[in-house]
Amino acid sequence: MRGLSMLVLLIFFFTVPLFAQSNEDCMACHSDPELTGIDASGTEISMYVDAKQFTHSVHGELSCVDCHVDLQGVEDFPHAEELQPVHCGNCHDDVDAEYSRSMHGLKFVHLEHLAPKCWDCHGKHDILPPDDPNSRVYFQNLPNTCCGCHERLSTTRGDTIHPACVRKDYLVSIHGKAVLEGNDAAPTCNTCHPAHQIRKRIDPQSTIYKLNIPSTCGQCHVDELADYSESIHYSALKHGVLESATCTDCHGEHKILSPDSAFIYTNHDACIACHNDTKVISKYGLSRTVVSTYEDSYHGLSVRLGQKKAATCASCHGYHDIHSPDNPFSKVNPKNLVQTCSQCHENVTPEFAHSYTHESMLIHSNPVNYYITLIYTILIIGVIGGMLLHNLIIYLKYLKYKRKEEERYYIIRFKTGERIQHLILMLSFTVLAISGFALRFPDAWWVQLFEKAGILEAQRRIIHRVAAVTMVLVSLYHLYFIIFTKRGRHLFRQIMFRLSDITEVIQSVKYYLGLSKSKPRYDEFDYTEKIEYWALVWGNVVMGLTGFILWFPTMITGFAPPWVVRAAELIHFYEAILATLAIVVFHLFFVIAHPEQYPMNLAWLSGKMSLRAAIRKHPRWVERILKERKDLDLLPEVIARNCHSLVDVDNYLKFGELYDEMKKGKLY
């Protein structure tokens, strides 16, 4: 009986495979190019399998059920729509063990839908050996294969971070170019990030862990690794100083260029990035002056000018074999300085070699340097200060002369209230410009002066907003002034643009180009003053609205689209530049630098304008006052009483009270 049972079992095991489906059975359906199915995410996908392609793959001799094991022994077709995922580890158990411990494999635990599967890199039914040029893992195809995921996935998704695709950087690198040229020994993604053993950068077993990067690069760069292993950088790295430079800190990670094409970066900027870092300097007690003394030297200036033959940090200290100066193998050891300098200079003496070090560049390193600096500091302050004082005396003299000219024969340009409005506007605008640009450019040298004075960013924000509110308030008062006061309504009518302004612009340009001998006869305001006024109105409205949005962004985005905030920020910034330049280039020119106003138009301070200057520039204004006999309070009483035309005013300015006597017939 027992023998009979054994016989039945043997017959079962040998005959079941005969009834299991063959590849031909599977292809009866899967050879249809239009066959589709639904994947785990609910997306419709093609279920078509190219039999010829599969036959030529590395798995061409396998049966479908060797991979789709849950179909073994199934006889009813079509089979179930949902099958178990193919598990390559059934055959490739050694690779599967490595992969399961990698960064990609660990994602399988909780984020299976994001984790790269074997077929994402190797393919599915078209898997080819790695040395086949058509294989997805062929060395020239790896950048595209890896970036197939890293480019498709966003930088961040959920709680995971996907490194961005670096294909572009890699392909322009010296490694990428070698790969494109067909050098199969050149590093690919798989060289630095072993395909089945990719680990996080912070994992001590990762090939790109800070301490492991030298050995990773050293797979190819054996001599460089030998030099670096003896350097002060590697010694610090081994002692736990993770800020110490390793290969990628100087050469970059993916966009590694040849030393020639990356000359300035690899030999200058890379060193400065660490040796000018205040945190690193403070933490490890490094010298604070190595960068500044180098940049002030002839070598540093030459590098900044882009001269490729100029000496960089590496020229003197070495590249991979950098040692501390007291190390006898260091290129900057006192005993080796002559040889080091001789790389570029001829007939180098010990004295010359020691004359151009970081230490020798310091002022306090030598009494001679100290006294030279002291003497010239005194000279600069004394000489230039004396020149400024001399020029100030001359400037004040001419201001006094101009004011004296306006004391007797003048016309009131601005009344007291108008001057106060202008003064508040001027001060608030100046504070806004300085504090605003300080907020926009916090690293500027002049902003650091505020920092040293204790005016930090928080205080600058408060100052900026106080100045903004002040400008808004004075603008609102000005609006009241031009609507509800007689004087304000008069000035507003005069400042409005008219068709005659176009004629005056043309006439003015022709006069200054020498194409006409007569100047325009302006009324109370010329076209430049009108442009400035309306530009100010426009600027106040734009800056006020955008500034309000930036001050209260959460409130604004409660009813406005989110892009409004960024748009307001850009408008606020560019309008600030436009307004500031307009004041400096246009307004200050007509107030100070214009030959007819120099050394300064004092109307903004005294409110008065020389009557001679008024007749010369605004003859229609003076003419209108005399003709209409209105606003005579703007003129000196003696002029208002005795003059009825420009001719009278001109003669009165020439002859004074004698002209009055002549008009009355008392003088012959």
C-alpha positions as CSV (number, residue, x, y, z in Angstrom):
1,M,0.0,0.0,0.0
2,R,2.8,2.4,0.9
3,G,4.6,1.6,-2.4
4,L,1.4,2.4,-4.3
5,S,1.1,5.8,-2.6
6,M,4.7,6.6,-3.6
7,L,4.0,5.7,-7.2
8,V,0.9,7.9,-7.3
9,L,3.0,10.8,-5.9
10,L,5.7,10.3,-8.5
11,I,3.2,10.2,-11.3
12,F,1.6,13.5,-10.0
13,F,4.9,15.4,-9.8
14,F,6.0,14.4,-13.2
15,T,2.7,14.9,-15.0
16,V,1.5,18.2,-13.4
17,P,4.1,20.3,-15.4
18,L,2.7,18.8,-18.5
19,F,-0.6,20.4,-17.9
20,A,0.8,23.8,-16.7
21,Q,0.7,26.6,-19.2
22,S,3.7,27.2,-21.4
23,N,5.0,30.5,-22.7
24,E,2.9,30.0,-25.8
25,D,-0.2,29.8,-23.6
26,C,0.7,33.2,-22.0
27,M,1.5,34.7,-25.4
28,A,-2.0,33.7,-26.6
29,C,-3.2,36.8,-24.8
30,H,-0.1,38.9,-24.1
31,S,1.0,39.0,-27.8
32,D,-1.9,41.5,-28.4
33,P,-0.4,45.0,-28.6
34,E,-3.8,46.4,-27.5
35,L,-4.1,44.3,-24.3
36,T,-4.2,46.5,-21.2
37,G,-4.6,46.2,-17.5
38,I,-4.9,48.2,-14.3
39,D,-1.9,48.5,-12.0
40,A,-1.9,48.9,-8.2
41,S,-2.3,52.7,-8.4
42,G,-5.4,52.3,-10.7
43,T,-3.6,53.4,-13.8
44,E,-4.2,51.7,-17.1
45,I,-1.1,50.0,-18.4
46,S,-0.1,47.9,-21.4
47,M,0.1,44.2,-20.8
48,Y,1.7,43.5,-24.2
49,V,4.8,41.4,-24.3
50,D,7.1,41.3,-27.3
51,A,8.0,37.6,-27.6
52,K,11.0,38.2,-29.9
53,Q,12.3,40.8,-27.5
54,F,11.9,38.5,-24.5
55,T,13.6,35.6,-26.3
56,H,16.7,37.8,-26.9
57,S,16.8,38.9,-23.3
58,V,19.0,37.3,-20.5
59,H,15.8,35.5,-19.3
60,G,15.0,34.2,-22.8
61,E,15.3,30.6,-21.8
62,L,13.1,31.0,-18.7
63,S,9.4,30.2,-18.5
64,C,6.9,33.0,-17.7
65,V,5.9,31.1,-14.5
66,D,9.5,31.1,-13.3
67,C,9.0,34.8,-12.5
68,H,5.2,34.9,-12.1
69,V,5.3,32.1,-9.6
70,D,1.7,32.4,-8.4
71,L,0.6,31.2,-11.8
72,Q,2.4,27.9,-11.5
73,G,-0.2,25.1,-11.9
74,V,-3.0,27.5,-13.0
75,E,-5.1,26.0,-15.8
76,D,-8.1,28.3,-15.9
77,F,-7.7,31.3,-18.2
78,P,-7.8,34.2,-18.2
79,H,-6.0,34.1,-14.9
80,A,-6.8,36.4,-11.9
81,E,-6.3,40.1,-12.7
82,E,-4.2,40.8,-9.6
83,L,-1.0,38.9,-9.4
84,Q,1.8,38.9,-6.8
85,P,4.7,41.2,-7.8
86,V,7.6,39.5,-9.3
87,H,10.4,38.9,-6.8
88,C,13.8,38.8,-8.5
89,G,15.3,37.7,-5.2
90,N,14.0,34.2,-5.7
91,C,17.0,33.7,-8.1
92,H,19.2,36.7,-7.3
93,D,19.3,36.2,-3.5
94,D,22.7,37.7,-3.0
95,V,21.8,40.9,-4.9
96,D,18.5,41.0,-3.1
97,A,20.2,40.9,0.3
98,E,22.4,43.9,-0.7
99,Y,19.6,45.8,-2.2
100,S,17.3,45.3,0.8
101,R,19.8,47.1,3.0
102,S,20.3,50.0,0.5
103,M,18.5,53.4,0.5
104,H,16.3,52.2,-2.4
105,G,15.5,48.9,-0.7
106,L,14.7,50.4,2.6
107,K,12.0,52.4,0.9
108,F,10.2,49.2,0.1
109,V,9.3,48.9,3.8
110,H,6.9,51.8,4.0
111,L,7.0,53.5,0.6
112,E,6.7,50.7,-1.9
113,H,5.0,52.8,-4.5
114,L,8.0,55.2,-4.6
115,A,10.8,52.7,-4.3
116,P,12.6,51.8,-7.5
117,K,12.1,48.2,-8.5
118,C,14.6,45.9,-10.2
119,W,12.8,46.4,-13.5
120,D,12.9,50.2,-13.2
121,C,16.7,50.0,-13.9
122,H,17.1,46.7,-15.7
123,G,13.8,46.5,-17.7
124,K,11.1,43.9,-17.6
125,H,10.9,41.4,-20.5
126,D,13.8,43.1,-22.4
127,I,16.6,42.7,-19.8
128,L,20.0,42.7,-21.5
129,P,23.5,42.0,-20.1
130,P,25.3,45.1,-18.8
131,D,27.9,45.0,-21.6
132,D,25.2,45.2,-24.3
133,P,25.0,48.8,-25.7
134,N,21.2,48.5,-25.7
135,S,21.1,47.6,-22.0
136,R,19.6,50.1,-19.7
137,V,22.6,49.6,-17.4
138,Y,25.2,49.9,-20.1
139,F,27.7,52.4,-18.9
140,Q,26.7,55.1,-21.5
141,N,23.0,54.6,-20.7
142,L,23.2,54.9,-16.9
143,P,22.8,58.7,-16.7
144,N,19.5,58.4,-18.6
145,T,18.3,55.3,-16.6
146,C,19.0,56.9,-13.2
147,C,17.5,60.2,-14.1
148,G,14.4,58.4,-15.4
149,C,13.3,58.4,-11.8
150,H,15.1,61.4,-10.4
151,E,13.8,63.6,-13.2
152,R,10.3,62.3,-13.1
153,L,9.8,62.6,-9.4
154,S,9.5,66.0,-7.9
155,T,12.2,67.3,-5.5
156,T,10.0,66.7,-2.6
157,R,7.0,64.4,-2.2
158,G,5.3,63.7,1.1
159,D,7.9,63.1,3.8
160,T,10.6,61.9,1.4
161,I,13.3,63.8,-0.5
162,H,14.3,62.8,-4.0
163,P,17.7,64.0,-5.1
164,A,17.3,66.2,-8.2
165,C,18.4,64.9,-11.6
166,V,22.0,65.8,-12.1
167,R,22.4,64.4,-15.6
168,K,23.1,67.8,-17.2
169,D,25.9,68.6,-14.7
170,Y,27.4,65.1,-15.0
171,L,27.4,65.1,-18.8
172,V,29.4,68.3,-19.0
173,S,31.9,67.0,-16.4
174,I,35.2,65.4,-17.2
175,H,33.7,62.1,-16.2
176,G,30.6,62.5,-18.3
177,K,32.6,63.5,-21.4
178,A,34.8,60.5,-21.0
179,V,31.7,58.2,-20.9
180,L,30.2,59.9,-23.9
181,E,33.5,59.3,-25.8
182,G,33.2,55.6,-25.1
183,N,35.6,55.2,-22.2
184,D,34.1,52.3,-20.2
185,A,36.6,52.9,-17.4
186,A,35.3,56.4,-16.7
187,P,33.1,56.8,-13.6
188,T,29.4,56.5,-14.0
189,C,26.6,56.8,-11.5
190,N,27.2,53.1,-10.5
191,T,30.9,53.8,-9.8
192,C,30.2,56.3,-7.0
193,H,26.7,55.0,-6.0
194,P,27.0,51.2,-6.3
195,A,23.7,50.2,-7.8
196,H,22.5,47.6,-5.2
197,Q,24.3,49.3,-2.2
198,I,23.2,52.9,-2.4
199,R,23.1,54.3,1.1
200,K,22.3,57.7,2.6
201,R,25.1,60.2,2.7
202,I,25.0,60.2,6.5
203,D,25.4,56.4,6.6
204,P,29.0,55.5,7.7
205,Q,28.8,52.5,5.2
206,S,27.8,54.8,2.3
207,T,30.4,55.3,-0.5
208,I,29.6,59.1,-0.3
209,Y,29.9,59.4,3.5
210,K,32.3,62.2,4.2
211,L,35.0,59.9,5.5
212,N,34.6,57.4,2.6
213,I,34.7,59.9,-0.3
214,P,38.5,59.7,-0.6
215,S,38.5,55.9,-0.9
216,T,35.6,56.2,-3.4
217,C,37.5,58.6,-5.6
218,G,40.7,56.7,-4.9
219,Q,39.4,53.7,-6.9
220,C,40.5,55.6,-10.0
221,H,42.7,58.4,-8.6
222,V,45.3,56.2,-6.8
223,D,48.2,58.7,-6.7
224,E,45.9,61.6,-5.7
225,L,44.5,59.5,-2.8
226,A,48.1,58.7,-1.7
227,D,48.9,62.4,-1.5
228,Y,45.7,63.4,0.1
229,S,46.0,60.6,2.7
230,E,49.1,62.4,4.1
231,S,47.6,65.9,4.0
232,I,46.4,68.0,6.9
233,H,42.9,67.9,5.5
234,Y,42.6,64.1,5.7
235,S,44.2,64.1,9.1
236,A,41.6,66.5,10.4
237,L,38.9,64.5,8.7
238,K,40.0,61.3,10.4
239,H,39.9,63.1,13.8
240,G,36.3,63.9,13.3
241,V,36.5,67.4,11.8
242,L,33.8,66.9,9.2
243,E,34.2,70.5,7.9
244,S,37.6,69.6,6.6
245,A,38.0,69.5,2.9
246,T,37.6,66.2,1.0
247,C,37.5,65.6,-2.8
248,T,34.0,66.8,-3.5
249,D,34.5,70.0,-1.5
250,C,37.1,71.3,-3.9
251,H,36.1,69.5,-7.2
252,G,32.4,69.4,-6.8
253,E,30.2,66.3,-6.9
254,H,28.7,65.8,-10.3
255,K,29.9,68.8,-12.3
256,I,33.6,67.9,-11.9
257,L,35.6,69.9,-14.5
258,S,39.2,69.5,-15.5
259,P,41.6,71.7,-13.5
260,D,42.2,73.9,-16.5
261,S,38.5,74.7,-17.2
262,A,37.8,75.1,-13.5
263,F,41.0,76.9,-12.7
264,I,39.7,79.8,-10.8
265,Y,37.2,77.7,-8.8
266,T,39.3,74.8,-7.8
267,N,42.4,76.8,-6.9
268,H,40.9,79.9,-5.4
269,D,37.2,80.0,-4.6
270,A,37.1,76.5,-3.2
271,C,39.8,77.3,-0.6
272,I,38.1,80.6,0.3
273,A,34.8,79.0,0.9
274,C,36.1,77.3,4.0
275,H,39.0,79.5,5.1
276,N,36.7,82.6,5.1
277,D,33.9,80.9,6.9
278,T,33.6,82.7,10.3
279,K,32.0,79.7,12.0
280,V,34.7,77.3,10.9
281,I,37.4,79.8,11.8
282,S,36.0,80.3,15.3
283,K,35.3,76.7,15.9
284,Y,38.8,75.5,15.1
285,G,40.9,78.6,15.8
286,L,42.0,79.1,12.2
287,S,43.7,82.3,11.0
288,R,41.2,85.1,10.2
289,T,43.5,86.9,7.8
290,V,44.7,84.3,5.3
291,V,42.0,85.2,2.8
292,S,42.1,89.0,3.1
293,T,45.9,89.1,2.9
294,Y,45.9,86.9,-0.2
295,E,43.2,88.9,-1.9
296,D,45.1,92.1,-1.2
297,S,48.3,90.7,-2.6
298,Y,49.4,90.9,-6.2
299,H,48.6,87.2,-6.6
300,G,45.1,87.7,-5.4
301,L,44.4,90.7,-7.5
302,S,45.7,88.8,-10.6
303,V,43.4,86.0,-10.0
304,R,40.4,88.4,-9.6
305,L,41.4,89.8,-12.9
306,G,41.1,86.3,-14.4
307,Q,44.8,85.7,-15.2
308,K,45.1,82.0,-15.4
309,K,48.9,82.0,-14.8
310,A,48.5,83.9,-11.5
311,A,49.4,82.1,-8.3
312,T,46.5,80.6,-6.5
313,C,46.3,79.0,-3.0
314,A,47.2,75.7,-4.5
315,S,50.2,77.1,-6.3
316,C,52.0,77.7,-3.0
317,H,50.3,75.2,-0.6
318,G,49.8,72.3,-3.0
319,Y,46.7,70.5,-4.2
320,H,46.2,67.1,-2.6
321,D,49.4,67.1,-0.4
322,I,48.6,70.2,1.7
323,H,50.5,70.2,5.0
324,S,50.8,72.6,7.9
325,P,53.7,75.1,7.5
326,D,55.7,73.4,10.3
327,N,55.7,70.1,8.5
328,P,59.0,69.5,6.7
329,F,57.1,68.2,3.6
330,S,55.0,71.4,3.3
331,K,55.6,73.6,0.3
332,V,55.3,76.6,2.5
333,N,57.7,75.4,5.2
334,P,60.4,78.1,5.5
335,K,63.0,75.6,4.2
336,N,61.0,75.0,1.1
337,L,59.8,78.5,0.2
338,V,62.6,79.2,-2.2
339,Q,61.8,76.1,-4.2
340,T,58.1,76.9,-4.1
341,C,58.5,80.5,-5.3
342,S,60.9,79.3,-8.1
343,Q,58.0,77.6,-9.8
344,C,57.0,81.0,-11.2
345,H,59.9,83.4,-10.3
346,E,63.5,83.3,-11.4
347,N,66.6,83.9,-9.2
348,V,64.6,83.6,-6.0
349,T,66.5,84.4,-2.8
350,P,65.4,83.5,0.7
351,E,64.8,87.1,1.5
352,F,62.4,87.4,-1.5
353,A,60.6,84.2,-0.6
354,H,60.0,85.4,3.0
355,S,58.9,88.9,1.8
356,Y,55.6,87.7,0.3
357,T,53.8,85.6,2.9
358,H,50.5,86.0,4.6
359,E,52.3,87.2,7.7
360,S,54.3,89.8,5.8
361,M,51.1,91.2,4.4
362,L,49.8,92.1,7.8
363,I,50.3,95.6,9.0
364,H,51.3,94.6,12.6
365,S,53.8,92.1,11.4
366,N,56.5,94.7,10.9
367,P,57.0,98.1,12.6
368,V,57.8,99.6,9.1
369,N,54.3,98.5,7.8
370,Y,52.7,100.0,11.0
371,Y,54.3,103.4,10.7
372,I,53.7,103.6,6.9
373,T,50.1,103.0,7.6
374,L,50.0,105.4,10.5
375,I,51.7,108.2,8.5
376,Y,49.5,107.8,5.5
377,T,46.3,107.6,7.6
378,I,47.3,111.0,9.1
379,L,48.1,112.4,5.7
380,I,44.9,111.2,4.1
381,I,42.8,112.6,6.9
382,G,44.7,115.9,7.1
383,V,45.2,116.6,3.4
384,I,41.8,115.5,2.2
385,G,40.1,116.9,5.3
386,G,41.8,120.2,4.6
387,M,40.7,120.1,1.0
388,L,37.1,119.4,2.0
389,L,37.2,122.3,4.6
390,H,38.7,124.6,1.9
391,N,35.9,123.7,-0.6
392,L,33.2,124.0,2.1
393,I,34.3,127.6,2.9
394,I,34.0,128.5,-0.8
395,Y,30.6,126.7,-1.1
396,L,29.2,128.5,1.9
397,K,30.5,131.9,0.6
398,Y,28.5,131.4,-2.7
399,L,25.5,130.2,-0.7
400,K,25.7,133.4,1.3
401,Y,26.1,135.5,-1.8
402,K,23.1,133.8,-3.4
403,R,21.0,134.3,-0.3
404,K,22.0,138.0,-0.1
405,E,20.9,138.4,-3.7
406,E,17.4,137.1,-2.8
407,E,17.0,139.1,0.4
408,R,15.8,142.4,-1.2
409,Y,14.5,141.6,-4.7
410,Y,12.8,138.2,-4.6
411,I,9.6,136.3,-5.3
412,I,8.1,133.8,-2.9
413,R,8.3,130.4,-4.5
414,F,6.9,128.3,-1.7
415,K,5.1,129.4,1.4
416,T,5.9,128.0,4.9
417,G,3.4,125.2,4.8
418,E,4.6,124.0,1.4
419,R,8.2,124.0,2.5
420,I,7.2,121.9,5.6
421,Q,5.4,119.4,3.3
422,H,8.5,119.2,1.1
423,L,10.9,118.8,4.1
424,I,8.8,115.9,5.6
425,L,8.5,114.3,2.2
426,M,12.3,114.6,1.6
427,L,13.2,113.1,5.0
428,S,10.7,110.3,4.8
429,F,11.8,109.4,1.2
430,T,15.5,109.4,2.1
431,V,14.9,107.2,5.2
432,L,12.7,104.8,3.1
433,A,15.3,104.5,0.3
434,I,18.2,103.8,2.7
435,S,16.3,101.4,5.0
436,G,14.6,99.7,2.1
437,F,17.7,99.0,0.2
438,A,19.4,97.9,3.5
439,L,16.6,95.3,3.9
440,R,17.0,94.2,0.2
441,F,20.8,94.0,0.3
442,P,21.7,93.0,3.9
443,D,25.2,91.9,3.0
444,A,26.3,95.2,1.5
445,W,29.3,96.9,3.2
446,W,27.3,100.0,4.1
447,V,24.6,97.9,5.7
448,Q,27.3,96.4,8.0
449,L,27.9,99.9,9.4
450,F,24.3,99.9,10.6
451,E,24.8,96.5,12.1
452,K,27.9,97.7,14.0
453,A,25.9,100.7,15.2
454,G,23.2,98.4,16.6
455,I,20.6,99.1,14.0
456,L,19.8,95.5,13.1
457,E,17.3,94.2,10.6
458,A,14.4,94.3,13.1
459,Q,15.1,97.9,13.8
460,R,15.5,98.7,10.1
461,R,12.0,97.2,9.4
462,I,10.5,99.4,12.1
463,I,12.3,102.5,10.7
464,H,11.2,101.7,7.2
465,R,7.5,101.3,8.2
466,V,7.5,104.5,10.3
467,A,8.9,106.4,7.4
468,A,6.3,104.8,5.1
469,V,3.5,105.9,7.4
470,T,5.0,109.4,7.6
471,M,5.1,109.7,3.8
472,V,1.5,108.4,3.5
473,L,0.3,111.0,6.0
474,V,2.1,113.9,4.4
475,S,0.6,112.7,1.0
476,L,-2.9,112.7,2.5
477,Y,-2.4,116.2,3.9
478,H,-1.2,117.3,0.5
479,L,-4.4,115.9,-1.0
480,Y,-6.4,118.0,1.5
481,F,-4.2,121.0,0.7
482,I,-4.9,120.9,-3.1
483,I,-8.6,120.3,-2.6
484,F,-9.7,122.5,0.3
485,T,-7.3,125.5,0.2
486,K,-7.3,128.3,-2.3
487,R,-3.5,128.3,-2.6
488,G,-3.5,124.5,-3.1
489,R,-6.1,124.7,-5.8
490,H,-4.1,127.4,-7.6
491,L,-0.8,125.4,-7.5
492,F,-2.6,122.3,-8.6
493,R,-4.0,124.1,-11.7
494,Q,-0.6,125.4,-12.5
495,I,1.1,122.0,-12.2
496,M,-1.3,120.3,-14.6
497,F,0.1,119.4,-18.0
498,R,-1.0,121.5,-20.9
499,L,-0.5,121.3,-24.7
500,S,1.9,124.3,-24.4
501,D,4.3,122.0,-22.5
502,I,5.0,120.0,-25.7
503,T,5.9,123.2,-27.5
504,E,8.1,124.2,-24.6
505,V,9.9,120.8,-24.5
506,I,10.7,121.2,-28.2
507,Q,11.8,124.8,-27.8
508,S,14.0,123.9,-24.8
509,V,15.8,121.1,-26.7
510,K,16.4,123.3,-29.7
511,Y,17.8,126.0,-27.5
512,Y,20.2,123.7,-25.7
513,L,21.3,122.1,-28.9
514,G,22.0,125.5,-30.4
515,L,19.2,125.3,-33.0
516,S,17.4,128.3,-31.5
517,K,18.5,131.5,-29.8
518,S,15.4,132.0,-27.6
519,K,14.6,130.0,-24.5
520,P,11.0,129.0,-23.6
521,R,9.0,131.5,-21.5
522,Y,7.8,129.3,-18.7
523,D,4.9,130.0,-16.4
524,E,5.0,129.2,-12.7
525,F,6.2,125.6,-13.4
526,D,8.2,124.3,-16.3
527,Y,7.8,120.9,-17.8
528,T,10.6,119.3,-15.7
529,E,8.9,120.4,-12.5
530,K,5.6,119.0,-13.7
531,I,7.2,115.7,-14.7
532,E,8.8,115.4,-11.2
533,Y,5.5,116.2,-9.4
534,W,3.4,113.7,-11.3
535,A,6.1,111.1,-11.1
536,L,6.1,111.6,-7.4
537,V,2.3,111.1,-7.3
538,W,2.6,107.9,-9.3
539,G,5.4,106.6,-7.2
540,N,3.5,107.3,-3.9
541,V,0.5,105.4,-5.1
542,V,2.5,102.4,-6.4
543,M,4.8,102.2,-3.4
544,G,1.9,102.7,-1.0
545,L,-0.2,99.9,-2.5
546,T,2.6,97.4,-2.9
547,G,4.1,98.3,0.5
548,F,0.7,97.7,2.1
549,I,0.5,94.2,0.5
550,L,4.0,93.3,1.7
551,W,3.2,94.6,5.2
552,F,0.0,92.5,5.5
553,P,0.5,89.6,3.1
554,T,-1.7,87.1,5.1
555,M,-4.7,89.5,5.0
556,I,-4.2,90.3,1.3
557,T,-4.0,86.6,0.3
558,G,-7.2,86.0,2.2
559,F,-9.1,87.4,-0.8
560,A,-6.4,87.8,-3.5
561,P,-4.4,85.2,-5.5
562,P,-1.1,84.2,-3.9
563,W,1.0,85.5,-6.9
564,V,0.0,89.1,-5.8
565,V,2.5,89.1,-3.0
566,R,5.5,88.3,-5.2
567,A,4.3,90.6,-7.9
568,A,4.0,93.4,-5.3
569,E,7.5,92.6,-4.0
570,L,9.0,93.0,-7.5
571,I,7.1,96.2,-8.3
572,H,8.1,97.7,-4.9
573,F,11.7,96.9,-5.5
574,Y,12.0,98.2,-9.1
575,E,9.8,101.2,-8.4
576,A,12.2,102.0,-5.5
577,I,15.2,101.9,-7.9
578,L,13.3,104.0,-10.5
579,A,12.3,106.6,-7.9
580,T,15.7,106.9,-6.3
581,L,17.6,107.2,-9.6
582,A,15.0,109.8,-10.7
583,I,15.7,111.9,-7.6
584,V,19.5,111.6,-7.9
585,V,19.8,112.0,-11.7
586,F,16.9,114.5,-12.4
587,H,15.8,116.3,-9.3
588,L,19.1,117.0,-7.7
589,F,20.5,118.1,-11.1
590,F,18.0,120.9,-11.3
591,V,18.3,121.8,-7.6
592,I,22.1,121.7,-7.3
593,A,24.1,120.8,-10.4
594,H,22.3,123.0,-13.0
595,P,24.6,125.9,-13.9
596,E,21.8,128.4,-13.2
597,Q,21.1,127.0,-9.8
598,Y,24.6,126.2,-8.5
599,P,25.6,126.0,-5.7
600,M,22.0,125.4,-4.8
601,N,18.4,126.5,-5.3
602,L,17.5,127.7,-1.9
603,A,13.8,127.9,-2.4
604,W,13.2,124.6,-0.6
605,L,14.8,126.2,2.5
606,S,13.9,130.0,2.4
607,G,10.9,129.7,0.1
608,K,12.3,132.6,-1.9
609,M,13.6,132.8,-5.5
610,S,15.8,135.6,-6.9
611,L,13.6,137.9,-8.9
612,R,16.2,138.0,-11.6
613,A,16.2,134.2,-11.8
614,A,12.4,134.2,-11.8
615,I,12.2,136.6,-14.8
616,R,14.9,134.6,-16.6
617,K,13.2,131.2,-16.2
618,H,9.5,131.9,-15.4
619,P,8.8,135.3,-17.1
620,R,5.1,134.4,-17.8
621,W,4.6,133.8,-14.0
622,V,5.9,137.2,-13.0
623,E,4.2,138.8,-15.9
624,R,0.8,137.3,-14.9
625,I,1.1,138.5,-11.3
626,L,1.9,142.1,-12.4
627,K,-0.9,142.1,-15.1
628,E,-3.6,140.5,-13.0
629,R,-2.5,142.3,-9.8
630,K,-3.2,139.0,-8.0
631,D,-0.8,137.3,-5.6
632,L,1.2,140.5,-5.2
633,D,2.0,139.3,-1.7
634,L,4.6,137.0,-3.4
635,L,6.6,140.0,-4.4
636,P,8.5,142.6,-2.3
637,E,6.2,145.5,-1.4
638,V,8.4,148.0,-3.3
639,I,8.2,145.9,-6.5
640,A,4.5,145.2,-6.2
641,R,3.8,148.9,-5.6
642,N,5.9,150.4,-8.4
643,C,6.1,147.8,-11.1
644,H,3.4,146.8,-13.7
645,S,5.4,145.0,-16.3
646,L,8.6,143.0,-16.7
647,V,10.3,146.1,-18.1
648,D,9.5,148.0,-14.9
649,V,10.9,145.1,-12.8
650,D,14.0,144.9,-15.0
651,N,14.7,148.6,-14.7
652,Y,13.9,148.6,-11.0
653,L,16.5,145.8,-10.5
654,K,19.0,147.9,-12.4
655,F,18.4,151.3,-10.9
656,G,16.5,150.6,-7.7
657,E,14.6,153.5,-6.2
658,L,16.2,155.9,-8.8
659,Y,13.8,154.4,-11.3
660,D,10.9,155.3,-9.2
661,E,12.1,158.9,-9.1
662,M,12.6,158.9,-12.9
663,K,9.0,157.7,-13.5
664,K,7.7,160.5,-11.4
665,G,9.7,163.1,-13.4
666,K,11.8,164.2,-10.5
667,L,15.0,163.4,-12.3
668,Y,16.1,164.7,-15.7
